[in-house]
C-alpha cells in the first residue's frame, strides 16, 4: 500500500500547528501564522505518522517529556540536516546556545571553529517546530533570541518544559539554570533524521 501524504491542523495553547506528512514520516510542523508562505500541497487527511505526531504533541502540551519524536523526514542542505540532528540531542527541559552548538559541530567536523551565525541560519530554516527543538537554543548570554515563531512562543515552550531563569524581556537571564550538558554527557539514543 502506498503511503498517503496528508496535512492536519493541530490546535495547541500557542496557536494551530499545521502538521504535514509524506505518509511515512512528518515532513513539516508550522504555526499557521508563519511569516513566509508554506509550500506544501493542500491535502487534508490522516495517516499513521500524523497520528504519532498528534500523540507526541498531546503529551508535550500536557507539560510532560514526550520521549523520542515520531518519524521525521527533513529536507535541507547537509549542514542544515547536521544542525537539526544536533538539536535532537538537547534534552527536554534543557537549553544550549548557538555558540555551544557551533563548537560541537566544529569538533565533529574536525574544524577549528564554526560560526554561531551559520548555526542560527540553519535553525531559522527548521521545518519542524517543537519536534526538532530549536526553541531550546539561547543567545550566548542566555537571552531569548531568534525564534521564527516569536519570542513569546519560545518563552512559553521553555517554561512549559520547566526551564527557569529566563529573562523578562530579551537580555540576560536572572539565573543560570536549564543549560544543556556537554555533548559527551548527553544520551546517545536519539532518533535520526532520514
Number of C-alpha atoms within 10 A of each C-alpha: 3 6 13 15 22 22 24 21 18 19 14 12 9 14 14 16 23 18 23 29 28 18 18 18 23 27 23 23 24 22 21 17 12 12 9 8 8 12 6 12 10 12 13 11 14 16 18 16 25 27 13 16 22 18 14 19 23 16 13 19 16 11 15 16 15 15 12 12 19 21 18 22 19 19 14 14 10 9 13 21 20 15 23 25 18 20 22 20 19 25 20 20 20 18 22 23 23 22 20 19 23 21 19 20 20 15 13 9 11 9 11 8 14 17 14 18 12 15 23 23 13 19 24 15 13 24 21 23 19 19 22 23 22 29 27 28 29 22 19 15 11 24 20 26 19 18 20 20 18 13 16 12 16 24 21 15 21 20 15 16 21 15 19 19 16 22 15 12 12 13 14 17 17 13 11 12 14 20 19 20 13 12 14 8 8 13 10 9 9 17 14 15 16 11
